[in-house]
Amino acid sequence: MNDSLKTTLAFLGGAAIGAALGILLAPQKGKDTRKKILSKAQELADGVTDAAKEKYNELLQKKDELLAQAEEEVAAVAKRKS
């Protein structure tokens, strides 16, 4: 896991904890508090999903770049040998 993903996950985790504490300490009915907690949990899940999709896309791009580089190197070696 690279540093940017760790930082993103740490930020999202901290935001979720802060939001949960804020909701739990607010003077509201239990029903309203539970709704807010569920809403914030969904926002966190969406954020994690978005971060995972972004990381996946970055990895796909890196794979394509490495494959293209490998193809160029193989072609160069083949050209030298022929």
Residue pairs with C-beta under 8 A, 6 or more apart in sequence:
5 51
5 55
8 51
9 48
9 51
12 44
12 47
12 48
12 51
15 44
15 47
16 40
16 41
16 44
19 40
19 44
20 37
20 40
23 33
23 36
23 37
23 40
24 33
24 37
26 33
28 36
